[in-house]
Amino acid sequence: MQGIWQAIVYRSYYRFLHSILAKKMPNKIMNFGYRRAETLVALVNGSTLVIIAIYIIIEAVGRLVNPSPIMSLPMIAVAILGLIMNIVVARIMLSSDQSNLNMKAAYLHVVADTLGSVAAILAGLGMYFFNWLWLDAVASAAVSIIIFRSGFNVCRTEIRLLMQGVPTNVDVAKVEQMLLEPKEIKSITRMQIWGLTEDEIYLSAQLCFAEDVDTETERQILYNLAKRFHEMDIHATLQNDLAVYFEQHGKAEIAHHH
């Protein structure tokens, strides 16, 4: 039953969160609106997975050191019921947006429940037929390691976004290659890539053009590059490095350039 309640809570929360974010438009203070709230909540979800995994591992070690008899048949029956429930919930959640890390973290919670049910069934069978009391603790620890790894990966991705690092789904080398494709561009003097979320990515770059490139050609090249990045769902702000331009053309030309 826990998996069903998780699905209801997470799907309701996700719709509620988006309804709030849709109304909270960018303003003079919050220039990007409140989209980063998704990242914060996903970090909480991932952290919860890590904490749960650590707690279960500690409990498993305690049961392994001091094993105690467990009613295996009721344990198997409850685990089978939980497995059926979680499989149904997992199929429902697969229809949601798995690219969103909030939904991914919620889905991982349900997967963790499913793995826990499988482990409980195997442990119950082992205890019932072979009296392997240690099997429950070992199975719990094994599942917890998987849960820990999943939660840790979610946390790492979200912390990277919060620290304005390059999103994991962006190939920096490919971006640099695209920027340097036009023969008129000599080098990239500054490039920054960051994301509010995994699917809202921004690029800012200053490019150094060859000396003989006229202003209109520069503008057309910058426009074409920005359009290509837009097709990749990357919001690009590209411009000529005016410091280099100043060295090449002098102050008078800079004034004419603007």
Backbone as CSV, one residue per row, in Angstrom:
resi,resn,N_x,N_y,N_z,CA_x,CA_y,CA_z,C_x,C_y,C_z
1,MET,0.816,-1.210,0.000,0.000,0.000,0.000,0.853,1.265,0.000
2,GLN,2.082,1.146,0.566,2.938,2.326,0.645,3.249,2.884,-0.736
3,GLY,3.473,1.951,-1.717,3.792,2.410,-3.055,2.667,3.213,-3.674
4,ILE,1.408,2.781,-3.462,0.269,3.505,-4.014,0.164,4.903,-3.408
5,TRP,0.327,4.959,-2.081,0.263,6.284,-1.445,1.388,7.176,-1.939
6,GLN,2.583,6.622,-2.164,3.690,7.414,-2.707,3.336,7.945,-4.088
7,ALA,2.761,7.092,-4.922,2.406,7.537,-6.276,1.395,8.677,-6.225
8,ILE,0.370,8.525,-5.367,-0.649,9.578,-5.252,-0.022,10.879,-4.776
9,VAL,0.815,10.776,-3.727,1.440,11.977,-3.156,2.355,12.652,-4.168
10,TYR,3.218,11.861,-4.833,4.184,12.449,-5.747,3.531,13.052,-6.988
11,ARG,2.567,12.358,-7.547,1.908,12.894,-8.739,1.108,14.150,-8.388
12,SER,0.445,14.160,-7.216,-0.289,15.349,-6.775,0.671,16.500,-6.502
13,TYR,1.781,16.178,-5.847,2.778,17.199,-5.562,3.326,17.794,-6.855
14,TYR,3.600,16.932,-7.836,4.191,17.403,-9.079,3.248,18.358,-9.804
15,ARG,1.959,17.996,-9.861,0.983,18.891,-10.485,0.849,20.191,-9.693
16,PHE,0.852,20.092,-8.370,0.738,21.281,-7.518,1.940,22.198,-7.704
17,LEU,3.125,21.587,-7.730,4.343,22.369,-7.899,4.334,23.118,-9.215
18,HIS,3.915,22.431,-10.299,3.902,23.078,-11.598,2.830,24.154,-11.691
19,SER,1.704,23.960,-11.003,0.671,25.001,-11.026,1.179,26.260,-10.338
20,ILE,1.977,26.096,-9.274,2.552,27.253,-8.591,3.594,27.922,-9.477
21,LEU,4.475,27.102,-10.057,5.551,27.643,-10.877,5.012,28.367,-12.103
22,ALA,3.885,27.858,-12.635,3.300,28.503,-13.813,2.837,29.918,-13.493
23,LYS,2.407,30.143,-12.242,1.916,31.463,-11.849,3.056,32.388,-11.417
24,LYS,4.152,31.794,-10.947,5.282,32.597,-10.477,6.190,32.933,-11.657
25,MET,5.833,33.963,-12.370,6.601,34.367,-13.536,7.860,35.131,-13.108
26,PRO,8.893,35.186,-13.977,10.090,35.967,-13.651,9.745,37.425,-13.385
27,ASN,10.483,38.034,-12.465,10.285,39.449,-12.158,11.642,40.116,-11.947
28,LYS,11.630,41.356,-11.504,12.884,42.105,-11.364,13.790,41.520,-10.287
29,ILE,13.205,40.851,-9.308,13.993,40.259,-8.233,14.366,38.824,-8.555
30,MET,13.363,38.010,-8.948,13.589,36.613,-9.315,13.612,36.537,-10.841
31,ASN,14.782,36.820,-11.421,14.886,36.954,-12.871,14.523,35.694,-13.648
32,PHE,14.719,34.548,-13.040,14.408,33.284,-13.718,13.131,32.645,-13.186
33,GLY,12.364,33.392,-12.414,11.161,32.826,-11.830,11.512,31.854,-10.710
34,TYR,10.699,30.809,-10.545,10.889,29.860,-9.445,11.141,28.442,-9.947
35,ARG,11.697,28.330,-11.146,11.950,27.005,-11.702,12.954,26.206,-10.868
36,ARG,13.880,26.916,-10.209,14.902,26.221,-9.433,14.293,25.448,-8.254
37,ALA,13.020,25.760,-7.909,12.352,25.028,-6.834,12.281,23.542,-7.159
38,GLU,12.129,23.192,-8.431,12.103,21.784,-8.836,13.403,21.094,-8.457
39,THR,14.517,21.800,-8.666,15.823,21.236,-8.344,15.970,21.013,-6.844
40,LEU,15.501,21.984,-6.056,15.593,21.868,-4.597,14.791,20.667,-4.091
41,VAL,13.565,20.501,-4.621,12.718,19.399,-4.166,13.295,18.057,-4.604
42,ALA,13.851,17.997,-5.804,14.470,16.751,-6.272,15.662,16.392,-5.392
43,LEU,16.402,17.413,-4.930,17.530,17.167,-4.026,17.024,16.573,-2.707
44,VAL,15.907,17.088,-2.215,15.315,16.540,-0.989,14.902,15.082,-1.209
45,ASN,14.288,14.799,-2.367,13.884,13.422,-2.682,15.086,12.484,-2.716
46,GLY,16.142,12.927,-3.396,17.346,12.108,-3.479,17.990,11.908,-2.122
47,SER,18.011,12.969,-1.316,18.586,12.876,0.034,17.793,11.902,0.893
48,THR,16.464,11.895,0.715,15.618,10.960,1.460,15.970,9.519,1.127
49,LEU,16.202,9.245,-0.168,16.606,7.892,-0.567,17.908,7.488,0.113
50,VAL,18.871,8.408,0.155,20.172,8.119,0.777,20.007,7.834,2.266
51,ILE,19.220,8.669,2.952,19.012,8.499,4.398,18.311,7.172,4.692
52,ILE,17.280,6.858,3.892,16.566,5.586,4.080,17.511,4.404,3.882
53,ALA,18.347,4.492,2.849,19.279,3.389,2.564,20.257,3.188,3.716
54,ILE,20.794,4.287,4.235,21.745,4.183,5.351,21.073,3.583,6.581
55,TYR,19.844,4.021,6.855,19.106,3.505,8.014,18.870,1.995,7.893
56,ILE,18.451,1.558,6.682,18.181,0.126,6.486,19.460,-0.692,6.626
57,ILE,20.582,-0.161,6.124,21.860,-0.874,6.244,22.245,-1.043,7.711
58,ILE,22.074,0.033,8.489,22.390,-0.043,9.929,21.513,-1.089,10.610
59,GLU,20.208,-1.069,10.287,19.292,-2.050,10.866,19.657,-3.473,10.434
60,ALA,20.074,-3.622,9.177,20.436,-4.949,8.670,21.663,-5.493,9.380
61,VAL,22.631,-4.628,9.640,23.835,-5.062,10.357,23.459,-5.534,11.759
62,GLY,22.545,-4.810,12.407,22.098,-5.205,13.739,21.422,-6.565,13.727
63,ARG,20.583,-6.832,12.713,19.900,-8.129,12.626,20.865,-9.255,12.266
64,LEU,21.930,-8.884,11.525,22.908,-9.890,11.151,23.734,-10.312,12.366
65,VAL,24.043,-9.350,13.231,24.805,-9.650,14.442,23.946,-10.387,15.457
66,ASN,22.702,-9.956,15.591,21.779,-10.579,16.536,20.517,-11.039,15.810
67,PRO,20.586,-12.150,15.069,19.401,-12.632,14.330,18.290,-13.081,15.274
68,SER,17.066,-12.826,14.874,15.921,-13.237,15.685,14.901,-13.918,14.776
69,PRO,14.108,-14.843,15.315,13.115,-15.563,14.507,12.081,-14.613,13.902
70,ILE,11.695,-14.888,12.664,10.719,-14.065,11.958,9.628,-14.980,11.409
71,MET,8.377,-14.523,11.490,7.257,-15.287,10.922,7.327,-15.168,9.402
72,SER,7.921,-16.157,8.763,8.243,-16.075,7.344,7.017,-16.094,6.432
73,LEU,6.013,-16.912,6.738,4.851,-17.006,5.847,4.068,-15.688,5.772
74,PRO,3.713,-15.054,6.902,3.073,-13.727,6.803,3.954,-12.712,6.090
75,MET,5.260,-12.821,6.318,6.203,-11.921,5.664,6.148,-12.083,4.151
76,ILE,6.113,-13.345,3.679,6.046,-13.619,2.237,4.736,-13.103,1.658
77,ALA,3.619,-13.339,2.363,2.304,-12.911,1.871,2.233,-11.398,1.715
78,VAL,2.699,-10.676,2.731,2.688,-9.202,2.670,3.612,-8.708,1.562
79,ALA,4.764,-9.355,1.415,5.724,-8.948,0.396,5.167,-9.156,-1.014
80,ILE,4.465,-10.277,-1.222,3.863,-10.537,-2.540,2.805,-9.486,-2.855
81,LEU,1.976,-9.159,-1.854,0.968,-8.115,-2.045,1.635,-6.777,-2.371
82,GLY,2.689,-6.459,-1.631,3.414,-5.213,-1.886,4.045,-5.190,-3.262
83,LEU,4.574,-6.338,-3.714,5.189,-6.424,-5.033,4.170,-6.148,-6.128
84,ILE,2.993,-6.744,-6.005,1.935,-6.532,-7.007,1.545,-5.050,-7.059
85,MET,1.358,-4.460,-5.889,0.991,-3.049,-5.814,2.045,-2.162,-6.462
86,ASN,3.307,-2.431,-6.131,4.388,-1.583,-6.635,4.593,-1.735,-8.139
87,ILE,4.369,-2.931,-8.669,4.471,-3.122,-10.117,3.405,-2.290,-10.829
88,VAL,2.190,-2.295,-10.287,1.108,-1.486,-10.863,1.464,-0.006,-10.813
89,VAL,1.968,0.440,-9.651,2.327,1.858,-9.481,3.476,2.239,-10.419
90,ALA,4.461,1.360,-10.546,5.605,1.640,-11.418,5.164,1.819,-12.863
91,ARG,4.236,0.995,-13.308,3.733,1.116,-14.682,2.988,2.439,-14.871
92,ILE,2.258,2.852,-13.841,1.560,4.139,-13.917,2.556,5.282,-14.011
93,MET,3.591,5.224,-13.187,4.563,6.321,-13.129,5.461,6.371,-14.358
94,LEU,5.603,5.236,-15.054,6.412,5.234,-16.278,5.793,6.124,-17.352
95,SER,4.490,6.383,-17.251,3.824,7.260,-18.221,4.093,8.737,-17.926
96,SER,4.721,9.015,-16.769,5.033,10.396,-16.411,6.332,10.820,-17.073
97,ASP,6.681,12.090,-16.907,7.882,12.659,-17.523,9.114,12.207,-16.752
98,GLN,9.790,11.159,-17.250,10.960,10.630,-16.557,12.195,11.500,-16.744
99,SER,12.172,12.469,-17.661,13.306,13.375,-17.817,13.365,14.374,-16.677
100,ASN,12.220,14.562,-15.983,12.196,15.456,-14.836,12.720,14.702,-13.622
101,LEU,13.726,15.281,-12.951,14.370,14.562,-11.867,13.482,14.396,-10.642
102,ASN,12.480,15.257,-10.488,11.531,15.048,-9.396,10.758,13.756,-9.603
103,MET,10.250,13.564,-10.819,9.511,12.338,-11.110,10.442,11.130,-11.111
104,LYS,11.679,11.347,-11.545,12.639,10.250,-11.525,12.923,9.810,-10.097
105,ALA,13.089,10.787,-9.191,13.332,10.461,-7.787,12.121,9.746,-7.188
106,ALA,10.909,10.214,-7.546,9.687,9.565,-7.051,9.602,8.131,-7.572
107,TYR,9.949,7.953,-8.845,9.934,6.623,-9.436,10.944,5.706,-8.744
108,LEU,12.096,6.272,-8.376,13.106,5.480,-7.678,12.608,5.018,-6.313
109,HIS,11.788,5.849,-5.670,11.186,5.440,-4.398,10.341,4.182,-4.591
110,VAL,9.543,4.186,-5.658,8.680,3.035,-5.927,9.518,1.822,-6.316
111,VAL,10.562,2.029,-7.115,11.454,0.927,-7.484,12.112,0.351,-6.240
112,ALA,12.499,1.240,-5.321,13.104,0.775,-4.071,12.129,-0.104,-3.298
113,ASP,10.857,0.300,-3.255,9.830,-0.520,-2.592,9.695,-1.881,-3.285
114,THR,9.747,-1.858,-4.619,9.613,-3.099,-5.391,10.771,-4.049,-5.098
115,LEU,11.980,-3.511,-5.109,13.152,-4.332,-4.786,13.064,-4.869,-3.360
116,GLY,12.564,-4.020,-2.458,12.399,-4.462,-1.075,11.426,-5.622,-0.964
117,SER,10.346,-5.572,-1.774,9.361,-6.661,-1.762,9.983,-7.954,-2.289
118,VAL,10.755,-7.848,-3.368,11.423,-9.024,-3.936,12.394,-9.616,-2.920
119,ALA,13.177,-8.738,-2.277,14.139,-9.202,-1.273,13.428,-9.888,-0.111
120,ALA,12.298,-9.320,0.301,11.546,-9.906,1.415,10.997,-11.283,1.052
121,ILE,10.533,-11.430,-0.206,10.023,-12.738,-0.650,11.133,-13.788,-0.634
122,LEU,12.302,-13.410,-1.199,13.426,-14.353,-1.239,13.903,-14.692,0.170
123,ALA,13.976,-13.660,1.017,14.418,-13.899,2.386,13.417,-14.785,3.128
124,GLY,12.120,-14.526,2.926,11.099,-15.332,3.577,11.162,-16.787,3.158
125,LEU,11.373,-17.031,1.863,11.487,-18.412,1.368,12.712,-19.102,1.954
126,GLY,13.827,-18.341,2.005,15.049,-18.925,2.570,14.895,-19.275,4.035
127,MET,14.212,-18.418,4.772,14.007,-18.688,6.204,13.012,-19.822,6.414
128,TYR,11.989,-19.892,5.580,10.953,-20.912,5.756,11.485,-22.312,5.446
129,PHE,12.228,-22.447,4.336,12.679,-23.781,3.916,14.024,-24.176,4.532
130,PHE,14.912,-23.207,4.790,16.265,-23.551,5.251,16.629,-22.940,6.609
131,ASN,15.696,-22.161,7.163,15.940,-21.496,8.452,17.156,-20.567,8.396
132,TRP,17.345,-19.902,7.232,18.457,-18.962,7.082,18.024,-17.595,7.625
133,LEU,18.176,-17.385,8.897,17.737,-16.136,9.508,18.571,-14.943,9.028
134,TRP,19.795,-15.210,8.627,20.690,-14.135,8.189,20.298,-13.577,6.815
135,LEU,19.482,-14.337,6.064,19.171,-13.954,4.690,18.381,-12.641,4.628
136,ASP,17.521,-12.404,5.617,16.735,-11.162,5.647,17.642,-9.947,5.729
137,ALA,18.643,-10.015,6.605,19.566,-8.889,6.778,20.415,-8.669,5.522
138,VAL,20.898,-9.767,4.936,21.736,-9.653,3.729,20.936,-9.076,2.566
139,ALA,19.702,-9.560,2.382,18.864,-9.057,1.292,18.551,-7.577,1.489
140,SER,18.253,-7.170,2.726,17.958,-5.760,3.016,19.163,-4.878,2.706
141,ALA,20.353,-5.342,3.101,21.575,-4.567,2.859,21.845,-4.436,1.364
142,ALA,21.628,-5.522,0.613,21.886,-5.487,-0.833,20.959,-4.504,-1.538
143,VAL,19.676,-4.544,-1.171,18.720,-3.609,-1.770,19.063,-2.174,-1.381
144,SER,19.482,-1.978,-0.140,19.804,-0.633,0.344,20.985,-0.026,-0.412
145,ILE,21.933,-0.864,-0.784,23.083,-0.368,-1.558,22.613,0.160,-2.912
146,ILE,21.679,-0.545,-3.535,21.124,-0.091,-4.815,20.365,1.221,-4.630
147,ILE,19.566,1.295,-3.550,18.819,2.521,-3.263,19.777,3.682,-3.012
148,PHE,20.825,3.421,-2.245,21.807,4.463,-1.932,22.442,5.012,-3.201
149,ARG,22.823,4.117,-4.098,23.473,4.546,-5.337,22.533,5.411,-6.174
150,SER,21.261,5.004,-6.272,20.289,5.785,-7.047,20.079,7.161,-6.430
151,GLY,19.884,7.199,-5.113,19.685,8.475,-4.432,20.901,9.376,-4.538
152,PHE,22.080,8.787,-4.424,23.323,9.561,-4.528,23.459,10.193,-5.907
153,ASN,23.111,9.444,-6.957,23.203,9.981,-8.317,22.246,11.153,-8.521
154,VAL,21.027,11.048,-7.956,20.075,12.150,-8.040,20.632,13.376,-7.319
155,CYS,21.157,13.181,-6.114,21.723,14.294,-5.335,22.886,14.950,-6.079
156,ARG,23.758,14.130,-6.643,24.919,14.668,-7.351,24.492,15.532,-8.536
157,THR,23.497,15.063,-9.284,23.008,15.835,-10.428,22.395,17.155,-9.990
158,GLU,21.590,17.119,-8.921,20.916,18.332,-8.455,21.891,19.328,-7.840
159,ILE,22.874,18.835,-7.100,23.890,19.732,-6.531,24.677,20.399,-7.650
160,ARG,24.938,19.659,-8.693,25.650,20.225,-9.854,24.844,21.360,-10.478
161,LEU,23.521,21.190,-10.577,22.668,22.251,-11.106,22.636,23.457,-10.169
162,LEU,22.506,23.201,-8.867,22.450,24.291,-7.897,23.754,25.088,-7.866
163,MET,24.871,24.413,-8.116,26.172,25.076,-8.160,26.458,25.678,-9.537
164,GLN,25.445,25.651,-10.412,25.527,26.196,-11.766,26.624,25.540,-12.598
165,GLY,26.797,24.239,-12.375,27.704,23.485,-13.219,27.032,23.122,-14.535
166,VAL,27.817,22.598,-15.457,27.272,22.183,-16.753,26.355,20.980,-16.544
167,PRO,25.115,21.030,-17.026,24.202,19.888,-16.871,24.798,18.619,-17.460
168,THR,24.459,17.494,-16.863,25.055,16.220,-17.269,24.675,15.810,-18.687
169,ASN,23.580,16.355,-19.216,23.151,15.982,-20.566,23.690,16.906,-21.641
170,VAL,24.685,17.742,-21.306,25.294,18.656,-22.277,26.737,18.225,-22.541
171,ASP,27.064,18.091,-23.812,28.426,17.736,-24.230,29.198,19.032,-24.500
172,VAL,30.086,19.404,-23.580,30.821,20.669,-23.696,31.678,20.691,-24.958
173,ALA,32.327,19.582,-25.269,33.186,19.521,-26.457,32.373,19.767,-27.726
174,LYS,31.154,19.226,-27.770,30.293,19.420,-28.937,29.877,20.882,-29.071
175,VAL,29.574,21.526,-27.944,29.210,22.944,-27.964,30.369,23.779,-28.488
176,GLU,31.560,23.522,-27.988,32.743,24.249,-28.455,32.970,24.026,-29.946
177,GLN,32.783,22.794,-30.391,32.962,22.480,-31.811,31.981,23.257,-32.674
178,MET,30.728,23.342,-32.229,29.719,24.083,-32.983,30.060,25.573,-33.058
179,LEU,30.545,26.128,-31.945,30.882,27.552,-31.919,32.059,27.881,-32.845
180,LEU,32.950,26.931,-33.017,34.150,27.180,-33.823,34.009,26.696,-35.267
181,GLU,32.834,26.193,-35.632,32.629,25.713,-37.004,32.789,26.817,-38.052
182,PRO,32.186,28.015,-37.852,32.375,29.075,-38.848,33.857,29.476,-38.932
183,LYS,34.400,29.519,-40.139,35.824,29.818,-40.306,36.165,31.243,-39.879
184,GLU,35.146,32.100,-39.797,35.385,33.490,-39.407,35.675,33.634,-37.905
185,ILE,35.353,32.618,-37.107,35.579,32.674,-35.663,36.934,32.048,-35.337
186,LYS,37.796,32.855,-34.699,39.153,32.406,-34.382,39.213,31.614,-33.083
187,SER,38.457,32.065,-32.070,38.538,31.402,-30.775,37.340,31.771,-29.901
188,ILE,37.202,31.057,-28.813,36.182,31.346,-27.802,36.905,31.951,-26.602
189,THR,36.619,33.204,-26.281,37.311,33.851,-25.168,36.597,33.629,-23.835
190,ARG,35.304,33.341,-23.858,34.565,33.025,-22.621,33.335,32.202,-22.970
191,MET,33.103,31.145,-22.197,31.920,30.320,-22.425,31.399,29.809,-21.087
192,GLN,30.108,29.981,-20.856,29.473,29.485,-19.632,28.203,28.722,-20.007
193,ILE,28.051,27.552,-19.417,26.861,26.727,-19.642,26.297,26.345,-18.279
194,TRP,25.022,26.583,-18.080,24.394,26.214,-16.817,22.923,25.886,-17.073
195,GLY,22.258,25.376,-16.055,20.853,25.024,-16.213,20.048,25.348,-14.970
196,LEU,18.829,25.842,-15.172,17.902,25.989,-14.050,17.375,24.621,-13.649
197,THR,17.086,23.795,-14.663,16.708,22.403,-14.484,17.441,21.602,-15.553
198,GLU,17.231,20.317,-15.566,17.885,19.485,-16.575,17.407,19.809,-17.985
199,ASP,16.194,20.358,-18.124,15.657,20.634,-19.451,15.583,22.131,-19.774
200,GLU,16.107,22.982,-18.905,16.164,24.422,-19.195,17.614,24.873,-19.077
201,ILE,18.300,24.892,-20.229,19.753,25.075,-20.271,20.094,26.402,-20.948
202,TYR,21.128,27.066,-20.406,21.551,28.369,-20.921,23.027,28.327,-21.310
203,LEU,23.327,29.056,-22.383,24.698,29.180,-22.872,25.013,30.649,-23.093
204,SER,26.145,31.082,-22.580,26.627,32.441,-22.813,28.063,32.343,-23.289
205,ALA,28.378,33.013,-24.426,29.725,32.897,-24.974,30.148,34.180,-25.669
206,GLN,31.422,34.498,-25.519,32.039,35.600,-26.256,33.020,34.996,-27.248
207,LEU,32.890,35.418,-28.511,33.667,34.831,-29.597,34.603,35.863,-30.210
208,CYS,35.765,35.407,-30.601,36.753,36.282,-31.237,36.725,36.044,-32.749
209,PHE,36.332,37.057,-33.501,36.260,36.961,-34.962,37.575,37.392,-35.604
210,ALA,37.783,36.934,-36.831,38.942,37.376,-37.605,38.822,38.871,-37.896
211,GLU,39.944,39.542,-38.084,39.958,40.998,-38.238,39.201,41.470,-39.466
212,ASP,39.203,40.685,-40.536,38.609,41.141,-41.790,37.107,40.843,-41.904
213,VAL,36.483,40.403,-40.828,35.055,40.082,-40.859,34.246,41.339,-40.575
214,ASP,33.304,41.663,-41.470,32.499,42.872,-41.266,31.374,42.614,-40.264
215,THR,30.781,43.710,-39.798,29.764,43.651,-38.740,28.548,42.827,-39.149
216,GLU,28.066,42.995,-40.383,26.878,42.285,-40.833,27.118,40.774,-40.876
217,THR,28.309,40.391,-41.316,28.648,38.964,-41.345,28.682,38.392,-39.935
218,GLU,29.254,39.161,-38.996,29.289,38.731,-37.598,27.875,38.469,-37.073
219,ARG,26.990,39.416,-37.317,25.619,39.294,-36.834,24.925,38.066,-37.414
220,GLN,25.145,37.810,-38.689,24.506,36.661,-39.333,25.031,35.346,-38.759
221,ILE,26.338,35.298,-38.517,26.938,34.091,-37.943,26.404,33.840,-36.534
222,LEU,26.340,34.888,-35.732,25.841,34.765,-34.369,24.372,34.329,-34.369
223,TYR,23.600,34.891,-35.282,22.182,34.528,-35.386,22.025,33.051,-35.752
224,ASN,22.799,32.590,-36.731,22.702,31.200,-37.176,23.100,30.232,-36.061
225,LEU,24.141,30.587,-35.310,24.573,29.737,-34.208,23.506,29.670,-33.112
226,ALA,22.955,30.847,-32.760,21.917,30.893,-31.724,20.701,30.072,-32.139
227,LYS,20.370,30.117,-33.426,19.228,29.354,-33.933,19.480,27.857,-33.808
228,ARG,20.698,27.419,-34.095,21.033,26.004,-33.989,20.951,25.519,-32.541
229,PHE,21.442,26.346,-31.632,21.373,25.975,-30.219,19.921,25.960,-29.734
230,HIS,19.116,26.885,-30.246,17.702,26.911,-29.879,17.011,25.611,-30.296
231,GLU,17.383,25.083,-31.456,16.824,23.817,-31.924,17.236,22.656,-31.027
232,MET,18.330,22.844,-30.254,18.792,21.838,-29.298,18.246,22.113,-27.898
233,ASP,17.295,23.063,-27.803,16.694,23.456,-26.521,17.716,24.072,-25.571
234,ILE,18.653,24.819,-26.139,19.632,25.566,-25.345,19.443,27.049,-25.630
235,HIS,19.189,27.836,-24.574,19.013,29.277,-24.725,20.403,29.920,-24.818
236,ALA,20.761,30.398,-26.013,22.119,30.885,-26.254,22.165,32.401,-26.367
237,THR,23.126,33.006,-25.659,23.445,34.429,-25.791,24.873,34.516,-26.289
238,LEU,25.046,34.909,-27.548,26.358,34.917,-28.192,26.705,36.334,-28.631
239,GLN,27.959,36.688,-28.472,28.379,38.026,-28.901,29.866,38.043,-29.225
240,ASN,30.237,39.071,-29.987,31.640,39.293,-30.300,32.351,39.780,-29.042
241,ASP,33.566,39.319,-28.823,34.344,39.795,-27.679,34.816,41.210,-27.996
242,LEU,34.176,42.202,-27.411,34.452,43.591,-27.748,35.826,44.047,-27.294
243,ALA,36.404,43.381,-26.290,37.750,43.738,-25.858,38.749,43.446,-26.979
244,VAL,38.589,42.284,-27.595,39.456,41.926,-28.722,39.148,42.818,-29.911
245,TYR,37.857,43.068,-30.130,37.438,43.933,-31.237,38.043,45.322,-31.077
246,PHE,38.081,45.819,-29.852,38.642,47.146,-29.585,40.127,47.190,-29.962
247,GLU,40.850,46.127,-29.621,42.266,46.064,-29.961,42.479,46.035,-31.474
248,GLN,41.547,45.389,-32.170,41.707,45.239,-33.610,41.312,46.492,-34.383
249,HIS,40.234,47.161,-33.951,39.652,48.223,-34.758,39.704,49.610,-34.140
250,GLY,40.024,49.707,-32.847,40.124,51.028,-32.248,38.783,51.556,-31.765
251,LYS,38.835,52.579,-30.914,37.646,53.133,-30.275,36.651,53.702,-31.267
252,ALA,37.126,54.355,-32.304,36.217,54.974,-33.275,35.346,53.923,-33.951
253,GLU,35.947,52.793,-34.278,35.200,51.740,-34.935,34.199,51.108,-33.975
254,ILE,34.583,51.043,-32.675,33.671,50.502,-31.664,32.410,51.347,-31.589
255,ALA,32.592,52.647,-31.591,31.439,53.554,-31.530,30.541,53.341,-32.737
256,HIS,31.133,53.152,-33.922,30.350,52.916,-35.128,29.662,51.554,-35.059
257,HIS,30.349,50.594,-34.415,29.806,49.229,-34.279,28.495,49.238,-33.509
258,HIS,28.373,50.108,-32.532,27.150,50.192,-31.741,26.155,51.167,-32.348
